């Protein structure tokens, strides 16, 4: 009896400051795995498959070096992810898909990037204006939130005792609060250390947990602090993994622009994905 050929998909696992992603080069559009949302949920599941905070597919673009399709680990589509953008920029350069200076298409717009060894720097799309002091009450506790969209929606709260703060519990409740429905929001909790340093912890929508880093969340916290007059560009943000993201920004006519996010990215491994990793 002839054995059936095992279908394999080449992938790379990369980490951007603790945010980890599965990257698949699908420029030939040959990947056939059925329902993509189900596929993503299964291979992003930790312990039973590859495990990651998200997955991205690299595909052809008529307006940039390539296009990505980005998925959160729960299978939902995300408009943007800063740390994934840094990972895909380094990946595209190392694989010869693009040069050191490159651009790629996302649902949030065209993202440009520059790769300098293992420290990619990406230019994000211009954010929405910061809305300060949105007050909500959860279980009798009042939170004062700053609201901003840095490619995806974020809420920022400045808190005391950030290390001991229950990010999962309060982040989950803020993320699902009625005021942010139907899409929900990412919830960031920040502490200002000085005019060029912050610490940030983030509960991410779509991952439904605290992650070790969130690039657009770090940017949201920095711009919120800048709107309050607490920081000046550039700002180094220490994330939950202990790594540091550097954020540059400028301001014109009461709007933030020229937003850059940079930090270390590493390739964890390259592998072949077997069907049993994502088929029931």
C-alpha angles and dihedrals in degrees: 000000000000114000116235114246113254111233113228131187121202114227141168127219114214135176128209107195091320097321104115128203142181112227123197124185103223099162091129089053090226099130111117113178102139118238106022095206091056091045091053094048092051100048094040090056110112121230094014100053139002095306125211145153090247148343131232133194120208111217138167121284132193094203104041142020089279143333127241132209108205126198132185117229091261090061096255121135116247125202095216145352121190098204092045088051090056091048095049091047092057091042093052092050095047092047093048093245090125141358129258089279111050146150134212138189122248135166087257092056137267113333120202124202144177123209119215107178106292095342110083119187118207129193110220127209115265111279129232118262113280113253107207131207104014103171122209131169121220121181090340094309120114120220123193106209135188113213124211139151112220094172090309128035119274138181118201128201124182108218140181119239095021094179093060096037114121098238095170096052099043095032091056092051095047091046090057099037116133093242090066098045142156095024099027124211143250112253120220128188116197144182124198112225098178139322093295104031136068137168117217136184120189138200104205125216110228093025088056094208142069110285128207090243141001118192099195088043091054089050091048092053093047094050091046090052090046091051087055090051094246102119143030129211129300103045126184112214120199109209130198093274089060092246123124129238119196117215125194124191143161133200132225128173092349092306128108117233142157091053113183128182121194137170145123123306127188136192107231099186148321120234150159117252114218123207092247088064090067107015122086 
